[in-house]
Amino acid sequence: MRNSTSVEQAIDDLAHRYLDRAHRGPLRLRLTEFVVFGLKQAWACVFGAALLAVIIAARLWYPDDAALARNDFLTISAVIIQVLMISFKLETLRELRVIVLFHAVGTVMELFKTDVGSWSYEAEGFLRVGAVPLFSGFMYAAVGSYMVRVFRLFDLHFDHYPWRWITALVAAGIYVNFFSHHYIFDARWLLLAAVVLVYGRCVMHFRVFRKRFRMPILVSFLLVALFIWFAENIGTWSHAWLYPNQLNGWQAVSIDKLLAWFLLMIISVVLVAWVYKPEPPPSRTSATQIPDATQIRQGHPDIRGARPLD
């Protein structure tokens, strides 16, 4: 796995040794790719899944009369999860810089959005800025954690990736519109058209186990946005935050929010792209060259990706 942590590389090597000894049949190979895909996705979501589990547990079992406010408990828990991620080498310090940036970008948006009444938190605890508990920034950091981890876990490469300065302009426009649409024209549909225009030709190449697959990058944006929308429903059900129409009783988050999360994905992708520069897929020539001894010892990703299964 490209840029993997030492723990992830050890797990990857163990899985390859086991599967290399396993019986190889067409059905087993396809099943292996499917299972590995699910495991890698779960591994990429480990920060967000842990934080969501804490939010659900606090909703179900945290005592109302506890000395420590629930929001403060969630903030402390989020900090502990982040420290453990670094301590156990599940994230690199390079990735942590991007995650902190996600945290800052998200917190600024939270301060504005709660002030204009887009959503609200319970007014409790000391670990907050204004009406925004500090754990809210970690929810954006969870998205950042997923993005940087999935980039290396699936060894992502891209055909026709747009110039990064153009994507940065589109992302800046999206971020500004999250604020400005409360006062002037809401440009989200124009921004959506810009996203389709800029990323329309881009195709993502990813490696699950040994086989490489292709997917239009816009489809991947939509799938991740849909996943976040489901997580948002769990978060509001847990009363971590509430939209105005949920104050008198919980109901599902409007599907309209899917567009907001889709656009937010662009900001996420642009931030990650400044850490991991999008690269084209390795050529067939380089992928099928006979590896040297150093590459074999280091488990070069292109070597593993070049071994055909069928």
Protein Blocks (a to p, Z undefined) as FASTA:
>chain_A
ZZiafklmmmmmmmmmmmmmpccdfklmmmmmmmmmmmmmmmmmmmmmmmmmmmmmmmmm
mcfkbfbdfklmmmmmmmmmmmmmmmnopacfklmmmmmmmmmmmmmmmmmmmmnopacc
ddedjbdghjbcfklmmmmmmmmmmmmmmmmmnopacehiacfklmmmmmmmmmmmmmmm
mmmccfklmmmmmmmmmmmmpccdddfklmccdddfklmmmmmmmmmmmmmmmmmmnoma
ccfklmnoccdddfklmmmmmmmmmmmmmmmmmmmgcdddddfklmmpccdfklmmnopa
klmmmmcfZZ
